[in-house]
Amino acid sequence: MITELQLPSTSIIHPEEGRAPHEENPFEAMMARVDRAAHLLDLEPGIYKVLSHAEKEITVSVPVLMDNGEVEVFTGHRVLHNTLRGPGKGGIRFDLNVTLDEVRALAAWMTWKCAVVNIPFGGAKGGVICDPFSMSQGELERLTRRYTSGIITTLGPDSDVPAPDVNTNERVMAWVMDTYSMHVGHTVTAVVTGKPVEMGGSLGRREATGRGCTFMIKEALAHLGLPLRGTTVAIQGFGNVGSVAATLLAKEGCRIVAIGDRSGAIYNAGGVDVAAAIAHVREHKTLEGFQGGEPLTNDELLTLEVDVLLPAALENVITTKNAGRIRARVICEAANGPTTAAADAVLEEKGIFVVPDILANAGGVTVSYFEWVQNRGGYFWPEDVVNDRLREIMTQSFQAVLTLAQQHKVSMRTAAYMLAVSRVATVHRLRGIYA
């Protein structure tokens, strides 16, 4: 059984106490969780050292000819954390706040995410420091292609497979695929996932992360003995993931009482009109000006008294500064790293049931895996097959983590890391170290 971990009889690793001196450092937050899992697993120090370091880190300068004739030079990163279980898998984000520490953390999170749902990928991540909202489509294309050429030695369907992430989309993945294909001299659809369906993308991929979160919320509510219909939900982040989750949960009878994005948030006790909000964002790019409820800040949204809180924006939105004021009964982490390691204990003490990010938002990488499989096999599945297989993997993974949490009397987050780390460590033991 996947939950019956074989623990060594002697503890031979003692991770650093209080590793996260800077609460909002994403890499330190990730390693604090790994430390906890490693300690409980009595992980061998050699394997612990391997898992604490990325296999490869690439930083490239990305010169781009701008529309005004000037040349700007951007900085891009690509990190492969661990590829022992399969090719690196992870998104590319375009954002002014991209840092190497953030990309390192996100790459490692992808290692654990793929392992916790038991798909044969390792962890990778990439990012370019830029403001995509101030750039034209032509500038974004030139940025994407030059960044792709800068990291092309690591890319490939058997080595490193990017996908969309913050501020990137199907269009960006099409440019990455085309650039790679032109370099190797033939079309390679399996080098990226999350691309347009017309180019080999999978049906159901765009909705996969949000759909996976809805599966996790249903499982969490069932575990707690709470009804799905009438459940109140607050969603911070109304991009692809948040809006899809809002749509699907509303169809299940949940009441979406608050939504927010970078422009602010709104509250409607009777339920936000999700379709109207999506239409407004499609036209205006943000929720700013949407009249479907009372305005409030994103900080206020996080502390609303609701059944379910879905943080679907960026990392570090739940910290020790606000964790004590959170009143949700369930937190489903649609974003990567929305809760700092220091805030975990606060939420646990309050009895809030947290579905951790490496499980909650794994729907996207799971359907990316389906897309990669379909590309390599040259045979594509109907959308209902994609969704059914996603539900099966996500619900099985939830139950495996829940069983482990109950067996070892730990939180869902700690159980998820224990399961993921043990799976990666097992492959390291079996493969050994190539001299």
C-alpha positions in Angstrom: 0.0 0.0 0.0 1.2 3.5 -0.8 0.4 4.6 2.7 2.4 1.9 4.5 5.8 3.6 4.6 8.8 1.6 5.7 10.5 3.8 8.3 14.1 3.0 9.3 14.6 2.1 12.9 17.2 4.7 13.6 17.0 8.4 13.1 20.1 9.4 11.2 19.1 12.9 10.0 18.5 15.9 12.0 17.3 18.8 9.8 18.1 22.3 10.9 15.8 23.6 13.6 13.8 26.6 12.6 15.1 26.6 9.1 12.9 29.4 7.8 14.4 32.6 9.3 12.7 34.6 6.5 9.1 33.6 6.6 8.2 34.6 3.1 11.3 33.1 1.4 9.6 30.4 -0.8 12.6 28.1 -1.0 13.1 28.1 2.8 9.3 27.5 3.3 9.5 24.5 0.9 12.6 23.1 2.7 11.0 23.5 6.1 8.2 21.1 5.0 10.8 18.7 3.5 12.8 18.9 6.7 9.7 17.9 8.7 8.9 15.0 6.4 12.6 13.9 6.3 12.7 13.8 10.1 9.6 11.7 10.4 10.8 9.3 7.7 14.3 9.1 9.3 15.6 9.8 5.8 19.2 8.8 5.0 21.5 11.9 5.1 22.8 11.3 1.6 19.4 11.2 0.0 18.4 14.2 2.0 21.4 16.2 0.7 20.4 15.2 -2.9 16.8 16.3 -2.4 17.9 19.6 -0.9 19.7 20.7 -4.1 18.6 21.3 -7.6 20.1 19.2 -10.3 20.6 22.1 -12.7 20.0 25.9 -12.6 20.2 28.0 -15.7 20.2 31.8 -15.7 20.2 33.6 -19.1 20.1 37.1 -20.4 17.2 37.6 -22.8 17.8 40.6 -25.2 14.6 41.7 -26.9 14.1 44.3 -29.7 11.1 46.3 -28.4 8.5 48.0 -30.6 10.1 51.4 -30.1 13.4 50.2 -31.6 15.2 50.0 -28.3 16.8 46.8 -27.0 15.9 45.7 -23.5 17.7 42.8 -21.7 15.6 40.6 -19.4 16.8 37.9 -17.0 15.3 34.4 -17.3 15.8 31.3 -15.1 15.1 27.6 -15.6 15.6 25.1 -12.7 15.5 21.3 -12.8 15.1 20.1 -9.3 15.0 16.4 -9.7 14.5 14.1 -12.7 15.0 10.6 -11.2 11.3 9.7 -11.7 11.0 11.2 -15.2 11.5 14.3 -17.3 11.4 17.7 -15.5 7.9 19.2 -15.5 7.0 22.7 -14.7 5.6 26.0 -15.9 7.1 29.2 -17.2 6.0 32.4 -15.6 6.4 36.0 -16.7 6.4 38.4 -13.7 8.3 41.3 -12.2 8.6 39.4 -8.9 10.4 36.3 -10.4 13.5 35.4 -8.4 15.9 32.5 -8.5 14.8 31.4 -5.0 11.2 31.4 -6.1 12.0 29.3 -9.2 14.0 26.9 -7.1 11.1 26.5 -4.7 8.6 26.0 -7.4 10.8 23.4 -9.2 11.0 21.5 -6.0 7.3 21.8 -5.4 6.8 20.3 -8.8 8.9 17.3 -7.8 6.7 16.7 -4.7 3.5 17.4 -6.6 4.3 14.9 -9.3 5.3 12.3 -6.7 2.2 12.8 -4.5 -0.1 12.0 -7.4 2.3 9.4 -8.6 2.9 10.5 -12.2 6.3 9.8 -13.9 7.7 13.4 -14.0 10.3 15.2 -12.0 10.2 18.9 -11.0 11.2 21.9 -13.0 10.2 25.6 -13.2 11.1 28.7 -15.2 10.5 32.4 -15.2 11.4 35.6 -16.8 11.6 38.9 -14.9 9.4 41.2 -16.9 6.1 43.1 -16.9 4.0 41.2 -19.5 1.1 43.6 -19.1 3.2 46.5 -20.5 4.4 44.5 -23.5 2.8 44.0 -26.9 2.2 40.6 -28.4 5.1 41.0 -30.7 7.4 41.8 -27.8 6.1 38.8 -25.8 6.7 36.5 -28.7 10.3 37.8 -29.2 10.9 37.4 -25.4 9.5 33.9 -25.4 11.5 32.7 -28.4 14.8 34.2 -27.2 14.3 32.8 -23.7 13.5 29.4 -25.2 16.6 29.4 -27.3 18.6 30.3 -24.1 17.4 27.3 -22.2 17.1 24.9 -25.2 19.8 22.5 -24.1 17.7 21.3 -21.3 14.4 21.2 -23.1 12.9 18.0 -24.7 10.1 15.5 -24.3 12.4 13.1 -22.4 14.3 15.8 -20.3 12.3 19.0 -19.6 8.7 19.7 -20.5 7.4 23.3 -19.8 3.8 24.4 -19.4 1.9 27.6 -18.8 2.1 29.4 -15.4 1.5 32.9 -14.1 1.0 35.3 -17.0 1.7 32.7 -19.7 -0.8 30.7 -21.7 -1.5 28.4 -24.7 -0.1 31.1 -27.1 3.2 31.2 -25.2 3.5 27.4 -25.2 2.9 27.5 -29.0 5.9 29.8 -29.4 8.0 27.6 -27.2 7.1 24.5 -29.1 7.7 26.1 -32.5 11.1 27.5 -31.4 12.2 24.1 -30.1 10.9 22.4 -33.2 12.7 24.8 -35.6 16.0 24.1 -33.7 15.7 20.3 -33.9 14.4 20.3 -37.5 11.0 18.7 -37.0 7.7 19.2 -35.1 7.9 18.0 -31.5 4.5 18.4 -29.9 5.5 16.6 -26.6 8.1 19.3 -25.7 5.4 21.4 -24.0 2.0 20.9 -22.5 -0.9 23.3 -22.1 -0.7 24.3 -25.8 -3.6 24.8 -28.1 -5.7 21.8 -28.9 -5.1 22.4 -32.6 -1.4 21.8 -32.0 -1.8 18.6 -29.9 -3.0 20.1 -26.6 -5.3 18.0 -24.5 -9.0 18.6 -24.1 -9.7 19.6 -20.5 -6.2 20.9 -19.9 -7.2 24.6 -19.4 -9.8 23.7 -16.7 -7.7 20.9 -15.1 -6.2 22.8 -12.1 -9.5 24.4 -11.2 -11.4 21.1 -11.7 -8.9 19.2 -9.6 -9.4 21.7 -6.8 -13.2 21.1 -6.9 -12.5 17.4 -6.6 -10.4 18.1 -3.5 -13.0 20.4 -1.9 -15.7 17.7 -2.4 -13.4 15.1 -0.8 -12.5 17.4 2.1 -16.2 18.3 2.8 -17.2 14.6 2.7 -14.4 13.7 5.1 -15.6 16.4 7.5 -19.3 15.4 7.1 -20.3 18.8 5.6 -22.8 19.1 2.7 -21.6 20.4 -0.6 -24.8 22.2 -1.5 -24.9 25.6 0.2 -21.2 25.6 1.1 -19.9 29.2 1.2 -16.7 29.8 -0.8 -14.2 32.7 -1.0 -11.8 32.7 -3.9 -8.7 34.9 -3.9 -7.4 35.0 -7.5 -9.8 35.1 -10.4 -7.6 34.0 -13.3 -7.9 30.7 -15.0 -7.8 28.5 -11.9 -10.0 30.6 -9.7 -12.7 31.3 -12.3 -12.9 27.7 -13.4 -13.2 26.5 -9.8 -15.9 29.2 -9.1 -17.9 28.0 -12.2 -17.7 24.3 -11.3 -18.4 24.8 -7.6 -21.4 27.1 -8.4 -22.8 24.3 -10.6 -22.5 21.9 -7.7 -24.6 24.2 -5.5 -21.9 26.1 -3.6 -22.4 29.8 -2.9 -19.4 31.8 -4.1 -19.6 34.8 -1.7 -16.3 36.5 -2.5 -13.9 36.7 -5.4 -10.7 38.8 -5.8 -7.9 39.6 -8.1 -5.0 42.0 -8.2 -7.4 45.0 -8.6 -9.3 44.2 -5.4 -12.2 42.0 -4.2 -16.0 41.9 -3.9 -18.4 40.3 -1.5 -21.9 39.2 -2.0 -23.6 37.2 0.8 -26.2 35.9 -1.6 -23.6 34.6 -4.1 -21.6 36.3 -6.8 -22.8 35.9 -10.4 -19.8 34.0 -11.5 -20.7 34.1 -15.2 -21.1 37.9 -15.1 -17.8 38.3 -13.3 -16.0 36.2 -15.9 -17.6 38.2 -18.7 -16.4 41.4 -17.0 -12.9 40.2 -16.6 -12.8 39.0 -20.2 -13.7 42.6 -21.3 -11.8 44.7 -18.7 -8.9 42.3 -17.8 -9.6 42.6 -14.1 -12.5 42.7 -11.6 -12.1 46.5 -11.2 -15.5 48.1 -11.8 -17.5 44.9 -11.4 -20.8 45.8 -9.7 -21.8 42.4 -8.5 -21.1 43.0 -4.8 -19.6 45.2 -2.1 -15.9 46.1 -2.5 -13.4 44.8 0.0 -9.6 44.2 0.0 -8.0 40.8 -0.7 -6.8 40.8 3.0 -10.4 41.1 4.1 -11.4 38.3 1.7 -8.9 35.9 3.3 -10.4 36.4 6.8 -14.1 36.1 5.9 -16.2 33.6 7.8 -16.8 30.9 5.1 -16.8 27.2 4.8 -14.0 27.1 2.1 -11.2 29.5 1.3 -9.5 29.0 -2.1 -6.3 31.0 -2.4 -5.6 30.9 -6.2 -3.2 33.8 -6.6 0.5 33.9 -5.7 2.5 32.5 -2.8 2.7 33.9 0.8 -0.8 35.3 1.2 -1.4 33.4 4.5 1.3 34.3 7.0 1.7 34.5 10.8 0.3 38.1 10.4 -3.2 36.9 9.3 -3.4 33.2 10.0 -4.9 33.7 13.4 -7.8 35.7 11.9 -8.7 33.2 9.2 -12.1 31.7 9.9 -12.6 29.2 7.0 -13.2 25.6 7.9 -11.3 24.3 4.9 -8.5 25.8 2.9 -7.8 24.4 -0.5 -4.5 25.7 -1.8 -5.0 26.3 -5.5 -1.9 28.5 -5.7 1.7 27.3 -5.2 2.9 28.2 -1.7 0.0 30.4 -0.5 0.7 29.5 3.1 4.1 30.2 4.8 5.7 27.4 6.8 5.5 29.5 9.9 1.7 29.9 9.5 1.1 26.1 9.3 1.1 25.7 13.0 -1.4 28.5 13.5 -3.8 27.0 11.1 -3.3 23.5 12.6 -4.0 24.8 16.1 -7.2 26.5 14.9 -8.4 23.1 13.5 -8.6 24.3 9.9 -8.5 21.4 7.4 -5.9 22.3 4.8 -5.6 20.6 1.4 -2.0 21.4 0.6 -0.9 22.9 -2.6 1.2 19.9 -3.8 -2.1 17.9 -3.7 -4.8 20.5 -4.3 -3.5 22.0 -7.5 -2.0 18.9 -9.0 -4.8 18.6 -11.5 -2.9 20.8 -14.0 0.2 18.6 -14.0 -1.9 15.5 -14.1 -3.6 16.5 -17.3 -0.3 17.8 -18.6 0.9 14.2 -18.1 -2.2 13.0 -20.1 -1.3 15.5 -22.9 2.3 14.3 -23.0 1.1 10.7 -23.2 -1.4 11.5 -26.0 1.3 13.4 -27.9 3.8 10.5 -27.7 1.1 8.0 -28.6 -0.5 10.1 -31.4 -3.9 9.2 -30.0 -6.2 11.7 -28.3 -8.9 11.1 -25.7 -12.4 12.6 -25.5 -12.8 15.3 -22.8 -15.0 13.1 -20.6 -12.2 10.4 -20.5 -9.7 13.1 -19.5 -11.9 14.3 -16.7 -12.8 10.9 -15.4 -9.1 9.9 -15.3 -8.2 13.1 -13.5 -10.9 12.5 -10.9 -9.7 9.0 -10.3 -6.1 10.1 -9.8 -7.0 13.1 -7.6 -9.4 11.3 -5.4 -7.1 8.3 -4.9 -4.3 10.7 -4.0 -6.4 12.5 -1.5 -7.4 9.3 0.2 -3.8 8.1 0.3 -2.6 11.4 1.9 -5.6 11.3 4.4 -4.9 7.7 5.4 -1.2 8.6 6.0 -2.2 11.7 8.0 -4.5 9.6 10.2 -1.9 6.8 10.6 0.9 9.1 11.7 -1.3 11.8 13.4 0.1 14.6 11.3 -1.4 17.3 9.1 -2.5 16.7 5.5 0.5 18.8 4.4 3.0 16.8 6.4 1.5 13.6 5.1 1.6 14.8 1.5 5.3 15.6 1.9 6.0 12.3 3.6 4.3 10.4 0.7 6.1 12.5 -2.0 9.6 12.4 -0.4 9.3 8.6 0.3 8.4 8.0 -3.4 11.3 10.0 -4.7 13.7 8.6 -2.1 12.7 5.0 -3.1 13.7 5.7 -6.7 17.1 7.1 -5.5 17.8 4.0 -3.5 16.9 1.8 -6.4 18.9 3.7 -9.0 21.9 4.6 -6.9 24.5 7.2 -7.9 26.1 7.1 -11.3 29.9 7.5 -10.8 
